[in-house]
Amino acid sequence: MMEKDITRKAAEAVIEAPIKVTFGEKEIIIKRPTLRTLVAVSAEIGKMPELIVKEGKEIQSVIQYAQYCERIGTIFALLIHGARHKACWWHTIRLWRTKNQILDKYTPKQLEDGMGRLFAEMELADFFGLTTSLNGINLTKPTVEVVKN
């Protein structure tokens, strides 16, 4: 059974089959993310502040932090529609509308489940491998030459 699952995932990755994710009762079909989309999502995640939970005040900490979590809707909208270099006004409006629909319709539990399944399907290991290998190349090349007088 596990072998069939791995074979299915490999075949879907090769033919770039879209990812199907269920949020609540709605199934959303998402194209495989491009490198630009992964970079844009990473930038949005990087803008979120670190959640510092004070012991005994977990609820207050989460409520205080919630005002900064509108970016979660932006992250989902980027994953659904993708990021574009020169986005037309229609793409920008679609991202904005999708972000607001996500924030209005879905519970935190539904978003957590959907995000977990989405990240599991997104080939993030390949992105990590690419960035790691490029970083390794960068570390091995000489950056400054020493000149002796």
Biotite code that builds the C-alpha atoms (Angstrom):
import biotite.structure as struc

atoms = struc.array([
    struc.Atom([0.000, 0.000, 0.000], chain_id="A", res_id=1, res_name="MET", atom_name="CA", element="C"),
    struc.Atom([2.809, 2.412, 0.910], chain_id="A", res_id=2, res_name="MET", atom_name="CA", element="C"),
    struc.Atom([4.587, 1.596, -2.356], chain_id="A", res_id=3, res_name="GLU", atom_name="CA", element="C"),
    struc.Atom([1.481, 2.484, -4.391], chain_id="A", res_id=4, res_name="LYS", atom_name="CA", element="C"),
    struc.Atom([1.167, 5.787, -2.533], chain_id="A", res_id=5, res_name="ASP", atom_name="CA", element="C"),
    struc.Atom([4.798, 6.710, -3.276], chain_id="A", res_id=6, res_name="ILE", atom_name="CA", element="C"),
    struc.Atom([4.374, 5.701, -6.927], chain_id="A", res_id=7, res_name="THR", atom_name="CA", element="C"),
    struc.Atom([1.194, 7.787, -7.201], chain_id="A", res_id=8, res_name="ARG", atom_name="CA", element="C"),
    struc.Atom([2.901, 10.855, -5.695], chain_id="A", res_id=9, res_name="LYS", atom_name="CA", element="C"),
    struc.Atom([5.895, 10.469, -8.009], chain_id="A", res_id=10, res_name="ALA", atom_name="CA", element="C"),
    struc.Atom([3.636, 10.212, -11.059], chain_id="A", res_id=11, res_name="ALA", atom_name="CA", element="C"),
    struc.Atom([1.623, 13.276, -10.002], chain_id="A", res_id=12, res_name="GLU", atom_name="CA", element="C"),
    struc.Atom([4.806, 15.284, -9.506], chain_id="A", res_id=13, res_name="ALA", atom_name="CA", element="C"),
    struc.Atom([6.159, 14.294, -12.921], chain_id="A", res_id=14, res_name="VAL", atom_name="CA", element="C"),
    struc.Atom([2.969, 15.168, -14.788], chain_id="A", res_id=15, res_name="ILE", atom_name="CA", element="C"),
    struc.Atom([2.445, 18.213, -12.543], chain_id="A", res_id=16, res_name="GLU", atom_name="CA", element="C"),
    struc.Atom([-1.031, 17.144, -11.535], chain_id="A", res_id=17, res_name="ALA", atom_name="CA", element="C"),
    struc.Atom([-2.907, 19.792, -9.576], chain_id="A", res_id=18, res_name="PRO", atom_name="CA", element="C"),
    struc.Atom([-3.201, 19.473, -5.814], chain_id="A", res_id=19, res_name="ILE", atom_name="CA", element="C"),
    struc.Atom([-6.668, 18.874, -4.356], chain_id="A", res_id=20, res_name="LYS", atom_name="CA", element="C"),
    struc.Atom([-7.179, 20.215, -0.837], chain_id="A", res_id=21, res_name="VAL", atom_name="CA", element="C"),
    struc.Atom([-10.394, 20.157, 1.155], chain_id="A", res_id=22, res_name="THR", atom_name="CA", element="C"),
    struc.Atom([-11.248, 23.145, 3.334], chain_id="A", res_id=23, res_name="PHE", atom_name="CA", element="C"),
    struc.Atom([-14.317, 22.478, 5.402], chain_id="A", res_id=24, res_name="GLY", atom_name="CA", element="C"),
    struc.Atom([-16.785, 21.108, 2.872], chain_id="A", res_id=25, res_name="GLU", atom_name="CA", element="C"),
    struc.Atom([-15.201, 22.698, -0.208], chain_id="A", res_id=26, res_name="LYS", atom_name="CA", element="C"),
    struc.Atom([-12.561, 21.044, -2.363], chain_id="A", res_id=27, res_name="GLU", atom_name="CA", element="C"),
    struc.Atom([-10.067, 23.459, -3.938], chain_id="A", res_id=28, res_name="ILE", atom_name="CA", element="C"),
    struc.Atom([-7.868, 22.532, -6.882], chain_id="A", res_id=29, res_name="ILE", atom_name="CA", element="C"),
    struc.Atom([-4.492, 24.259, -6.787], chain_id="A", res_id=30, res_name="ILE", atom_name="CA", element="C"),
    struc.Atom([-1.766, 24.258, -9.422], chain_id="A", res_id=31, res_name="LYS", atom_name="CA", element="C"),
    struc.Atom([1.678, 23.158, -8.302], chain_id="A", res_id=32, res_name="ARG", atom_name="CA", element="C"),
    struc.Atom([3.504, 26.209, -6.909], chain_id="A", res_id=33, res_name="PRO", atom_name="CA", element="C"),
    struc.Atom([6.185, 27.907, -8.942], chain_id="A", res_id=34, res_name="THR", atom_name="CA", element="C"),
    struc.Atom([9.460, 29.105, -7.489], chain_id="A", res_id=35, res_name="LEU", atom_name="CA", element="C"),
    struc.Atom([8.102, 32.679, -7.469], chain_id="A", res_id=36, res_name="ARG", atom_name="CA", element="C"),
    struc.Atom([5.063, 31.535, -5.483], chain_id="A", res_id=37, res_name="THR", atom_name="CA", element="C"),
    struc.Atom([7.229, 29.742, -2.903], chain_id="A", res_id=38, res_name="LEU", atom_name="CA", element="C"),
    struc.Atom([9.401, 32.852, -2.520], chain_id="A", res_id=39, res_name="VAL", atom_name="CA", element="C"),
    struc.Atom([6.331, 35.088, -2.103], chain_id="A", res_id=40, res_name="ALA", atom_name="CA", element="C"),
    struc.Atom([4.816, 32.727, 0.479], chain_id="A", res_id=41, res_name="VAL", atom_name="CA", element="C"),
    struc.Atom([8.132, 32.609, 2.335], chain_id="A", res_id=42, res_name="SER", atom_name="CA", element="C"),
    struc.Atom([8.240, 36.418, 2.388], chain_id="A", res_id=43, res_name="ALA", atom_name="CA", element="C"),
    struc.Atom([4.726, 36.572, 3.864], chain_id="A", res_id=44, res_name="GLU", atom_name="CA", element="C"),
    struc.Atom([5.599, 33.975, 6.505], chain_id="A", res_id=45, res_name="ILE", atom_name="CA", element="C"),
    struc.Atom([8.733, 35.966, 7.349], chain_id="A", res_id=46, res_name="GLY", atom_name="CA", element="C"),
    struc.Atom([6.615, 39.077, 8.015], chain_id="A", res_id=47, res_name="LYS", atom_name="CA", element="C"),
    struc.Atom([4.612, 37.325, 10.705], chain_id="A", res_id=48, res_name="MET", atom_name="CA", element="C"),
    struc.Atom([5.851, 38.082, 14.212], chain_id="A", res_id=49, res_name="PRO", atom_name="CA", element="C"),
    struc.Atom([7.033, 35.314, 16.490], chain_id="A", res_id=50, res_name="GLU", atom_name="CA", element="C"),
    struc.Atom([4.356, 34.139, 18.881], chain_id="A", res_id=51, res_name="LEU", atom_name="CA", element="C"),
    struc.Atom([5.631, 34.430, 22.427], chain_id="A", res_id=52, res_name="ILE", atom_name="CA", element="C"),
    struc.Atom([3.225, 32.651, 24.738], chain_id="A", res_id=53, res_name="VAL", atom_name="CA", element="C"),
    struc.Atom([3.387, 33.678, 28.368], chain_id="A", res_id=54, res_name="LYS", atom_name="CA", element="C"),
    struc.Atom([2.850, 30.764, 30.721], chain_id="A", res_id=55, res_name="GLU", atom_name="CA", element="C"),
    struc.Atom([-0.565, 30.956, 32.312], chain_id="A", res_id=56, res_name="GLY", atom_name="CA", element="C"),
    struc.Atom([-1.672, 33.590, 29.780], chain_id="A", res_id=57, res_name="LYS", atom_name="CA", element="C"),
    struc.Atom([-1.961, 31.456, 26.637], chain_id="A", res_id=58, res_name="GLU", atom_name="CA", element="C"),
    struc.Atom([-5.375, 32.781, 25.601], chain_id="A", res_id=59, res_name="ILE", atom_name="CA", element="C"),
    struc.Atom([-4.365, 36.426, 26.068], chain_id="A", res_id=60, res_name="GLN", atom_name="CA", element="C"),
    struc.Atom([-1.148, 35.837, 24.100], chain_id="A", res_id=61, res_name="SER", atom_name="CA", element="C"),
    struc.Atom([-2.999, 34.254, 21.180], chain_id="A", res_id=62, res_name="VAL", atom_name="CA", element="C"),
    struc.Atom([-5.648, 36.992, 21.118], chain_id="A", res_id=63, res_name="ILE", atom_name="CA", element="C"),
    struc.Atom([-2.958, 39.681, 21.219], chain_id="A", res_id=64, res_name="GLN", atom_name="CA", element="C"),
    struc.Atom([-1.130, 37.966, 18.339], chain_id="A", res_id=65, res_name="TYR", atom_name="CA", element="C"),
    struc.Atom([-4.273, 37.386, 16.225], chain_id="A", res_id=66, res_name="ALA", atom_name="CA", element="C"),
    struc.Atom([-4.279, 40.898, 14.769], chain_id="A", res_id=67, res_name="GLN", atom_name="CA", element="C"),
    struc.Atom([-1.107, 40.057, 12.819], chain_id="A", res_id=68, res_name="TYR", atom_name="CA", element="C"),
    struc.Atom([-2.481, 36.837, 11.361], chain_id="A", res_id=69, res_name="CYS", atom_name="CA", element="C"),
    struc.Atom([-4.308, 38.363, 8.414], chain_id="A", res_id=70, res_name="GLU", atom_name="CA", element="C"),
    struc.Atom([-1.245, 37.286, 6.453], chain_id="A", res_id=71, res_name="ARG", atom_name="CA", element="C"),
    struc.Atom([-2.516, 33.696, 6.731], chain_id="A", res_id=72, res_name="ILE", atom_name="CA", element="C"),
    struc.Atom([-5.249, 34.602, 4.248], chain_id="A", res_id=73, res_name="GLY", atom_name="CA", element="C"),
    struc.Atom([-2.653, 36.182, 1.959], chain_id="A", res_id=74, res_name="THR", atom_name="CA", element="C"),
    struc.Atom([-0.511, 33.039, 2.135], chain_id="A", res_id=75, res_name="ILE", atom_name="CA", element="C"),
    struc.Atom([-3.456, 30.827, 1.152], chain_id="A", res_id=76, res_name="PHE", atom_name="CA", element="C"),
    struc.Atom([-4.451, 33.202, -1.652], chain_id="A", res_id=77, res_name="ALA", atom_name="CA", element="C"),
    struc.Atom([-0.904, 33.124, -3.031], chain_id="A", res_id=78, res_name="LEU", atom_name="CA", element="C"),
    struc.Atom([-0.852, 29.326, -2.905], chain_id="A", res_id=79, res_name="LEU", atom_name="CA", element="C"),
    struc.Atom([-4.218, 29.091, -4.665], chain_id="A", res_id=80, res_name="ILE", atom_name="CA", element="C"),
    struc.Atom([-3.608, 31.650, -7.425], chain_id="A", res_id=81, res_name="HIS", atom_name="CA", element="C"),
    struc.Atom([0.181, 31.830, -7.525], chain_id="A", res_id=82, res_name="GLY", atom_name="CA", element="C"),
    struc.Atom([2.466, 34.834, -7.517], chain_id="A", res_id=83, res_name="ALA", atom_name="CA", element="C"),
    struc.Atom([3.257, 36.764, -10.668], chain_id="A", res_id=84, res_name="ARG", atom_name="CA", element="C"),
    struc.Atom([6.108, 39.122, -11.486], chain_id="A", res_id=85, res_name="HIS", atom_name="CA", element="C"),
    struc.Atom([3.960, 41.768, -13.105], chain_id="A", res_id=86, res_name="LYS", atom_name="CA", element="C"),
    struc.Atom([0.501, 41.008, -11.815], chain_id="A", res_id=87, res_name="ALA", atom_name="CA", element="C"),
    struc.Atom([-2.354, 42.651, -13.667], chain_id="A", res_id=88, res_name="CYS", atom_name="CA", element="C"),
    struc.Atom([-5.008, 44.457, -11.664], chain_id="A", res_id=89, res_name="TRP", atom_name="CA", element="C"),
    struc.Atom([-7.355, 41.478, -12.015], chain_id="A", res_id=90, res_name="TRP", atom_name="CA", element="C"),
    struc.Atom([-4.837, 39.092, -10.404], chain_id="A", res_id=91, res_name="HIS", atom_name="CA", element="C"),
    struc.Atom([-4.314, 41.542, -7.531], chain_id="A", res_id=92, res_name="THR", atom_name="CA", element="C"),
    struc.Atom([-8.067, 41.836, -6.966], chain_id="A", res_id=93, res_name="ILE", atom_name="CA", element="C"),
    struc.Atom([-8.470, 38.046, -7.127], chain_id="A", res_id=94, res_name="ARG", atom_name="CA", element="C"),
    struc.Atom([-5.769, 37.612, -4.454], chain_id="A", res_id=95, res_name="LEU", atom_name="CA", element="C"),
    struc.Atom([-7.470, 40.214, -2.261], chain_id="A", res_id=96, res_name="TRP", atom_name="CA", element="C"),
    struc.Atom([-10.927, 38.635, -2.680], chain_id="A", res_id=97, res_name="ARG", atom_name="CA", element="C"),
    struc.Atom([-9.647, 35.115, -2.015], chain_id="A", res_id=98, res_name="THR", atom_name="CA", element="C"),
    struc.Atom([-7.778, 36.297, 1.093], chain_id="A", res_id=99, res_name="LYS", atom_name="CA", element="C"),
    struc.Atom([-10.948, 37.878, 2.479], chain_id="A", res_id=100, res_name="ASN", atom_name="CA", element="C"),
    struc.Atom([-13.094, 34.828, 1.639], chain_id="A", res_id=101, res_name="GLN", atom_name="CA", element="C"),
    struc.Atom([-10.625, 32.575, 3.449], chain_id="A", res_id=102, res_name="ILE", atom_name="CA", element="C"),
    struc.Atom([-10.577, 34.816, 6.514], chain_id="A", res_id=103, res_name="LEU", atom_name="CA", element="C"),
    struc.Atom([-14.392, 35.056, 6.544], chain_id="A", res_id=104, res_name="ASP", atom_name="CA", element="C"),
    struc.Atom([-15.368, 31.433, 5.828], chain_id="A", res_id=105, res_name="LYS", atom_name="CA", element="C"),
    struc.Atom([-12.887, 29.078, 7.450], chain_id="A", res_id=106, res_name="TYR", atom_name="CA", element="C"),
    struc.Atom([-12.094, 28.255, 11.046], chain_id="A", res_id=107, res_name="THR", atom_name="CA", element="C"),
    struc.Atom([-8.525, 28.088, 12.334], chain_id="A", res_id=108, res_name="PRO", atom_name="CA", element="C"),
    struc.Atom([-8.851, 24.291, 12.593], chain_id="A", res_id=109, res_name="LYS", atom_name="CA", element="C"),
    struc.Atom([-9.919, 23.979, 8.931], chain_id="A", res_id=110, res_name="GLN", atom_name="CA", element="C"),
    struc.Atom([-7.032, 26.220, 7.834], chain_id="A", res_id=111, res_name="LEU", atom_name="CA", element="C"),
    struc.Atom([-4.519, 24.275, 9.926], chain_id="A", res_id=112, res_name="GLU", atom_name="CA", element="C"),
    struc.Atom([-5.667, 20.961, 8.429], chain_id="A", res_id=113, res_name="ASP", atom_name="CA", element="C"),
    struc.Atom([-5.692, 22.369, 4.903], chain_id="A", res_id=114, res_name="GLY", atom_name="CA", element="C"),
    struc.Atom([-2.282, 24.023, 5.261], chain_id="A", res_id=115, res_name="MET", atom_name="CA", element="C"),
    struc.Atom([-0.768, 20.802, 6.597], chain_id="A", res_id=116, res_name="GLY", atom_name="CA", element="C"),
    struc.Atom([-2.097, 18.766, 3.678], chain_id="A", res_id=117, res_name="ARG", atom_name="CA", element="C"),
    struc.Atom([-1.132, 21.453, 1.185], chain_id="A", res_id=118, res_name="LEU", atom_name="CA", element="C"),
    struc.Atom([2.456, 21.724, 2.425], chain_id="A", res_id=119, res_name="PHE", atom_name="CA", element="C"),
    struc.Atom([2.749, 17.923, 2.394], chain_id="A", res_id=120, res_name="ALA", atom_name="CA", element="C"),
    struc.Atom([1.817, 17.888, -1.327], chain_id="A", res_id=121, res_name="GLU", atom_name="CA", element="C"),
    struc.Atom([3.829, 20.927, -2.465], chain_id="A", res_id=122, res_name="MET", atom_name="CA", element="C"),
    struc.Atom([7.258, 19.433, -3.212], chain_id="A", res_id=123, res_name="GLU", atom_name="CA", element="C"),
    struc.Atom([8.907, 21.578, -0.549], chain_id="A", res_id=124, res_name="LEU", atom_name="CA", element="C"),
    struc.Atom([11.690, 19.003, -0.229], chain_id="A", res_id=125, res_name="ALA", atom_name="CA", element="C"),
    struc.Atom([12.700, 19.753, -3.835], chain_id="A", res_id=126, res_name="ASP", atom_name="CA", element="C"),
    struc.Atom([12.753, 23.495, -3.100], chain_id="A", res_id=127, res_name="PHE", atom_name="CA", element="C"),
    struc.Atom([14.846, 22.849, 0.015], chain_id="A", res_id=128, res_name="PHE", atom_name="CA", element="C"),
    struc.Atom([17.228, 20.645, -1.996], chain_id="A", res_id=129, res_name="GLY", atom_name="CA", element="C"),
    struc.Atom([17.636, 23.319, -4.661], chain_id="A", res_id=130, res_name="LEU", atom_name="CA", element="C"),
    struc.Atom([18.328, 26.124, -2.202], chain_id="A", res_id=131, res_name="THR", atom_name="CA", element="C"),
    struc.Atom([20.680, 23.931, -0.150], chain_id="A", res_id=132, res_name="THR", atom_name="CA", element="C"),
    struc.Atom([22.715, 22.920, -3.193], chain_id="A", res_id=133, res_name="SER", atom_name="CA", element="C"),
    struc.Atom([22.961, 26.537, -4.374], chain_id="A", res_id=134, res_name="LEU", atom_name="CA", element="C"),
    struc.Atom([23.990, 27.616, -0.888], chain_id="A", res_id=135, res_name="ASN", atom_name="CA", element="C"),
    struc.Atom([26.662, 24.894, -0.896], chain_id="A", res_id=136, res_name="GLY", atom_name="CA", element="C"),
    struc.Atom([28.020, 26.162, -4.201], chain_id="A", res_id=137, res_name="ILE", atom_name="CA", element="C"),
    struc.Atom([28.102, 29.686, -2.804], chain_id="A", res_id=138, res_name="ASN", atom_name="CA", element="C"),
    struc.Atom([30.081, 28.531, 0.245], chain_id="A", res_id=139, res_name="LEU", atom_name="CA", element="C"),
    struc.Atom([32.726, 26.720, -1.805], chain_id="A", res_id=140, res_name="THR", atom_name="CA", element="C"),
    struc.Atom([33.566, 29.505, -4.260], chain_id="A", res_id=141, res_name="LYS", atom_name="CA", element="C"),
    struc.Atom([36.272, 31.993, -3.308], chain_id="A", res_id=142, res_name="PRO", atom_name="CA", element="C"),
    struc.Atom([34.831, 35.395, -2.482], chain_id="A", res_id=143, res_name="THR", atom_name="CA", element="C"),
    struc.Atom([37.902, 37.523, -1.739], chain_id="A", res_id=144, res_name="VAL", atom_name="CA", element="C"),
    struc.Atom([41.420, 37.067, -2.967], chain_id="A", res_id=145, res_name="GLU", atom_name="CA", element="C"),
    struc.Atom([44.292, 37.930, -0.678], chain_id="A", res_id=146, res_name="VAL", atom_name="CA", element="C"),
    struc.Atom([46.882, 40.177, -2.300], chain_id="A", res_id=147, res_name="VAL", atom_name="CA", element="C"),
    struc.Atom([50.393, 40.156, -0.852], chain_id="A", res_id=148, res_name="LYS", atom_name="CA", element="C"),
    struc.Atom([52.649, 43.201, -1.248], chain_id="A", res_id=149, res_name="ASN", atom_name="CA", element="C"),
])
